[in-house]
Amino acid sequence: MQSNITSQYLKLHSIVLIWGGTAILGFLVKTDAISLTFYRSLFAIPVLLIVMYLSKIKFDLRTLKEYKLPIISGALLGIHWMLFYGSARVSNVSTSLIGLSTQALITSLLAPFFLRKRWVFHETLFSIFVIVGMVIIFYTTREGFILGLILSITCAFFSSMYSLTTSKIANNYHPQELLLVHLVSATLVCALVVLYLYSVSYDDLRFSFTGVSDLIYLIILSSLFTVYPFISVIKLFKTLSAFSINLAVNMEPIYGIILALIIFGSYELMSIGFYLGGSIIIITTMLHSYFEIQRKKNKISSI
């Protein structure tokens, strides 16, 4: 049982490592953030259906009312993706990634209301460390990248809302069923935004591919970087808390920043304060993972 808990955390961090590459792929696709999100969620739907067919996974469709919360959480996911890629477009990959670290703070503040759970002192304490890291980063970020940082923090809020709603309903649905509803909902939200922007003649909307490379990157993004990790995370929501998952996701900026520095070079170089704040977040994440594993071990041993 104890080794199973450890393996779950290892699997979680391997998924976060995969997610660290989503910003890189998104940056390489030469289209706007809204169109990118639309194509990512749309392309992921047939990939998921193929996986379900090959795995012989079947489930009975429910009424629209029973899918109310999954539809809402899918819409939150779509908004999160649009803001995430929008942040990268107006700043750089590193800035869009680092704002995600506020998820832990937002989740610890909202979880008692969403999940009707008591306040946990160490979760709030770790969240404070995360926000200290963010403050350092904010005050040492290039002026032109402030908008990108604000967008990434806003996207972290929607990501936290998605995690909380998903953790609340994960046990009631098959993982593939839940992900399918999420992807359809995210696609529809993006389509509505696209239609609105067309109606107001928004000039920066580019709903077409610039080349074959865009299509290849999108297929990779929709399959290996979307379907597989999201199915795995939905399964982990059954055993790990939303806060634990969101705090582990704080490693995503670190993995992504390292990849961005390797791929994009000097454009991704940031200030010393940026990396100091990132280091605080890394240490906080590691400490939290240790405390959560120990807490679950103690809980099991007391049974």
Wavefront OBJ file of the C-alpha trace (Angstrom):
o trace
v 0.000 0.000 0.000
v 2.808 2.413 0.930
v 4.726 1.628 -2.258
v 1.502 2.247 -4.200
v 1.282 5.788 -2.762
v 4.876 6.481 -3.765
v 4.272 5.131 -7.285
v 1.242 7.414 -7.631
v 3.371 10.468 -6.844
v 6.077 9.303 -9.251
v 3.458 8.855 -11.978
v 2.055 12.303 -11.194
v 5.452 13.963 -11.602
v 6.135 12.074 -14.847
v 2.866 13.484 -16.212
v 3.861 16.980 -15.088
v 7.144 16.513 -16.962
v 5.133 15.759 -20.118
v 2.993 18.854 -19.515
v 6.177 20.887 -19.261
v 6.553 20.370 -22.998
v 3.038 21.564 -23.931
v 4.059 25.226 -23.780
v 6.996 24.486 -26.088
v 4.773 22.772 -28.665
v 2.147 25.502 -28.344
v 4.769 28.175 -28.942
v 6.013 26.352 -32.046
v 2.515 26.341 -33.621
v 2.242 29.646 -35.493
v -1.380 30.480 -34.794
v -3.202 32.514 -32.150
v -3.916 31.164 -28.649
v -7.664 30.711 -29.177
v -7.341 28.816 -32.466
v -4.550 26.710 -30.947
v -6.783 25.709 -28.026
v -9.671 24.938 -30.368
v -7.538 22.644 -32.538
v -5.871 20.994 -29.529
v -9.182 19.984 -27.954
v -10.827 19.152 -31.301
v -7.971 16.914 -32.508
v -7.813 15.170 -29.132
v -11.421 13.939 -29.438
v -10.846 11.397 -32.288
v -7.558 10.335 -30.672
v -9.425 9.563 -27.451
v -12.170 7.710 -29.341
v -9.548 5.533 -31.061
v -7.912 4.770 -27.696
v -11.310 3.829 -26.257
v -12.083 1.577 -29.231
v -8.719 -0.220 -29.083
v -9.018 -0.604 -25.309
v -12.604 -1.873 -25.691
v -13.831 0.708 -23.227
v -17.603 1.111 -23.176
v -19.962 3.162 -21.051
v -23.612 4.157 -21.226
v -24.323 7.740 -22.189
v -26.125 9.730 -19.516
v -28.590 12.585 -19.637
v -27.403 16.136 -20.270
v -28.302 17.019 -16.691
v -25.955 14.312 -15.372
v -23.135 15.832 -17.436
v -23.676 19.334 -16.028
v -20.557 19.437 -13.823
v -18.283 17.695 -16.398
v -19.412 20.246 -19.012
v -18.612 23.105 -16.617
v -15.189 21.669 -15.759
v -14.456 21.173 -19.466
v -15.314 24.798 -20.145
v -12.925 25.821 -17.336
v -10.221 23.698 -18.979
v -10.756 25.422 -22.330
v -10.508 28.895 -20.757
v -7.380 27.830 -18.892
v -5.713 26.704 -22.136
v -6.650 29.912 -23.997
v -5.187 32.104 -21.233
v -2.102 29.891 -20.955
v -1.192 30.129 -24.622
v -2.234 33.777 -24.706
v 0.308 34.472 -21.972
v 3.058 32.791 -24.000
v 2.110 34.846 -27.063
v 2.400 38.244 -25.314
v 5.529 37.347 -23.297
v 7.484 34.089 -23.519
v 7.227 30.443 -22.495
v 8.970 30.932 -19.139
v 6.568 33.685 -18.057
v 3.482 31.724 -19.078
v 4.714 28.713 -17.117
v 5.764 30.417 -13.900
v 2.347 31.966 -13.259
v 0.909 28.450 -12.940
v 2.673 28.116 -9.580
v -0.109 30.148 -7.946
v -2.443 27.172 -8.425
v -1.481 25.777 -5.031
v -2.412 28.981 -3.203
v -5.690 29.357 -5.095
v -6.595 25.697 -4.528
v -5.880 25.821 -0.781
v -8.149 28.872 -0.489
v -11.002 27.420 -2.547
v -10.886 23.733 -1.548
v -12.720 24.118 1.803
v -15.658 25.701 -0.028
v -15.730 23.295 -2.974
v -14.991 20.030 -1.207
v -16.297 20.895 2.280
v -12.998 19.948 3.865
v -11.314 21.562 6.832
v -8.420 23.966 6.519
v -5.068 22.168 6.579
v -2.289 24.253 8.121
v 0.640 22.852 6.143
v -1.170 23.360 2.821
v -1.712 27.041 3.631
v 1.896 27.356 4.833
v 3.269 25.855 1.617
v 0.993 28.137 -0.385
v 2.521 31.155 1.369
v 5.982 30.008 0.272
v 4.689 29.703 -3.282
v 3.303 33.238 -3.235
v 6.613 34.564 -1.845
v 8.332 33.001 -4.833
v 5.761 34.613 -7.129
v 6.261 38.071 -5.544
v 10.007 37.849 -6.137
v 9.390 36.842 -9.735
v 6.800 39.598 -10.275
v 9.091 42.400 -9.091
v 12.025 41.216 -11.183
v 10.144 40.468 -14.414
v 10.717 42.588 -17.509
v 8.134 45.340 -17.785
v 6.887 44.167 -21.168
v 6.123 40.723 -19.747
v 3.832 41.846 -16.898
v 0.700 41.277 -19.024
v 1.884 37.738 -19.751
v 2.395 37.105 -16.038
v -1.097 38.427 -15.206
v -2.637 36.195 -17.881
v -0.743 33.157 -16.589
v -1.889 33.785 -12.997
v -5.476 34.128 -14.249
v -5.102 30.864 -16.151
v -3.871 29.278 -12.900
v -7.148 30.309 -11.262
v -9.180 28.545 -13.955
v -6.881 25.516 -13.736
v -7.511 25.333 -9.980
v -11.264 25.564 -10.556
v -10.973 22.755 -13.116
v -9.008 20.576 -10.685
v -11.453 21.149 -7.848
v -14.550 20.382 -9.919
v -12.881 17.326 -11.453
v -11.745 15.946 -8.087
v -15.321 16.340 -6.849
v -16.832 14.242 -9.675
v -13.969 11.919 -10.719
v -15.345 8.910 -8.834
v -18.723 9.187 -10.572
v -17.493 8.764 -14.157
v -15.185 6.549 -16.164
v -11.898 8.486 -16.804
v -12.246 8.305 -20.603
v -15.908 9.290 -20.385
v -15.068 12.321 -18.272
v -12.190 13.400 -20.524
v -14.397 13.076 -23.622
v -16.981 15.437 -22.120
v -14.191 17.830 -21.076
v -12.741 17.945 -24.593
v -16.106 18.450 -26.277
v -16.975 21.214 -23.815
v -13.576 22.914 -24.256
v -13.953 22.762 -28.050
v -17.415 24.338 -27.916
v -16.233 27.144 -25.611
v -13.366 27.944 -27.980
v -15.739 27.834 -30.965
v -18.034 30.358 -29.256
v -15.078 32.666 -28.576
v -13.934 32.329 -32.201
v -17.425 33.165 -33.497
v -17.595 36.214 -31.254
v -14.178 37.478 -32.357
v -15.165 37.039 -36.004
v -18.324 39.057 -35.345
v -16.292 41.980 -33.979
v -13.667 41.699 -36.766
v -10.791 40.816 -34.422
v -7.669 41.168 -36.602
v -5.269 38.889 -34.678
v -7.365 35.739 -35.115
v -5.615 33.306 -37.472
v -7.765 30.230 -37.897
v -5.514 28.523 -40.437
v -2.209 26.632 -40.434
v 0.988 28.270 -41.671
v 2.451 24.944 -42.776
v 2.577 21.169 -42.389
v 4.704 21.572 -39.252
v 1.749 23.215 -37.468
v -0.419 20.177 -38.182
v 2.272 17.759 -36.979
v 2.835 19.703 -33.760
v -0.915 19.839 -33.101
v -1.325 16.076 -33.584
v 1.514 15.433 -31.111
v 0.076 18.009 -28.688
v -3.416 16.498 -28.885
v -2.362 12.880 -28.438
v 0.815 12.357 -26.400
v 0.535 15.640 -24.489
v -3.244 15.711 -23.918
v -5.109 12.387 -24.067
v -2.572 10.221 -22.222
v -1.702 12.594 -19.329
v -5.289 13.747 -18.758
v -6.649 10.196 -18.523
v -3.879 9.405 -16.045
v -4.536 12.523 -13.950
v -8.287 11.889 -13.796
v -7.462 8.455 -12.374
v -5.117 10.051 -9.823
v -7.900 12.405 -8.706
v -9.560 9.310 -7.216
v -6.735 8.872 -4.694
v -4.774 12.138 -4.466
v -6.129 15.513 -3.328
v -6.615 18.422 -5.737
v -4.063 20.403 -3.741
v -1.447 17.626 -4.042
v -1.928 17.474 -7.803
v -1.842 21.254 -8.235
v 1.266 21.624 -6.096
v 3.011 18.947 -8.156
v 1.986 20.882 -11.273
v 4.188 23.680 -9.900
v 7.065 21.605 -11.263
v 5.680 22.128 -14.776
v 7.212 25.632 -15.051
v 10.607 24.287 -14.009
v 10.581 21.463 -16.552
v 9.210 23.772 -19.228
v 11.680 26.589 -18.520
v 14.626 24.208 -18.812
v 13.270 22.886 -22.124
v 12.596 26.451 -23.351
v 16.147 27.548 -22.537
v 17.514 24.590 -24.476
v 15.249 25.119 -27.507
v 14.802 28.918 -27.689
v 18.062 30.076 -26.106
v 18.668 33.674 -24.970
v 15.054 34.818 -25.571
v 14.029 32.747 -22.557
v 16.754 34.084 -20.230
v 15.224 35.893 -17.256
v 16.474 37.790 -14.187
v 18.172 36.289 -11.123
v 15.012 37.038 -9.129
v 12.973 34.998 -11.587
v 15.104 31.930 -10.961
v 15.285 32.602 -7.195
v 11.496 32.625 -7.005
v 11.384 29.467 -9.116
v 13.810 27.767 -6.726
v 11.533 28.563 -3.779
v 8.651 26.950 -5.641
v 10.696 23.807 -6.394
v 11.709 23.345 -2.750
v 8.125 23.921 -1.610
v 6.855 21.301 -4.052
v 9.378 18.720 -2.894
v 8.592 19.363 0.773
v 4.877 19.068 0.175
v 5.232 15.774 -1.682
v 7.270 14.419 1.245
v 4.700 15.573 3.843
v 1.780 14.157 1.843
v 3.453 10.748 1.476
v 4.246 10.664 5.203
v 0.706 11.748 6.133
v -0.875 9.012 4.010
v 1.547 6.413 5.392
v 0.647 7.399 8.967
v -3.048 7.258 8.118
v -2.686 3.734 6.696
v -0.602 2.482 9.619
v -3.191 3.763 12.110
v -5.973 1.710 10.507
l 1 2 3 4 5 6 7 8 9 10 11 12 13 14 15 16 17 18 19 20 21 22 23 24 25 26 27 28 29 30 31 32 33 34 35 36 37 38 39 40 41 42 43 44 45 46 47 48 49 50 51 52 53 54 55 56 57 58 59 60 61 62 63 64 65 66 67 68 69 70 71 72 73 74 75 76 77 78 79 80 81 82 83 84 85 86 87 88 89 90 91 92 93 94 95 96 97 98 99 100 101 102 103 104 105 106 107 108 109 110 111 112 113 114 115 116 117 118 119 120 121 122 123 124 125 126 127 128 129 130 131 132 133 134 135 136 137 138 139 140 141 142 143 144 145 146 147 148 149 150 151 152 153 154 155 156 157 158 159 160 161 162 163 164 165 166 167 168 169 170 171 172 173 174 175 176 177 178 179 180 181 182 183 184 185 186 187 188 189 190 191 192 193 194 195 196 197 198 199 200 201 202 203 204 205 206 207 208 209 210 211 212 213 214 215 216 217 218 219 220 221 222 223 224 225 226 227 228 229 230 231 232 233 234 235 236 237 238 239 240 241 242 243 244 245 246 247 248 249 250 251 252 253 254 255 256 257 258 259 260 261 262 263 264 265 266 267 268 269 270 271 272 273 274 275 276 277 278 279 280 281 282 283 284 285 286 287 288 289 290 291 292 293 294 295 296 297 298 299 300 301 302 303
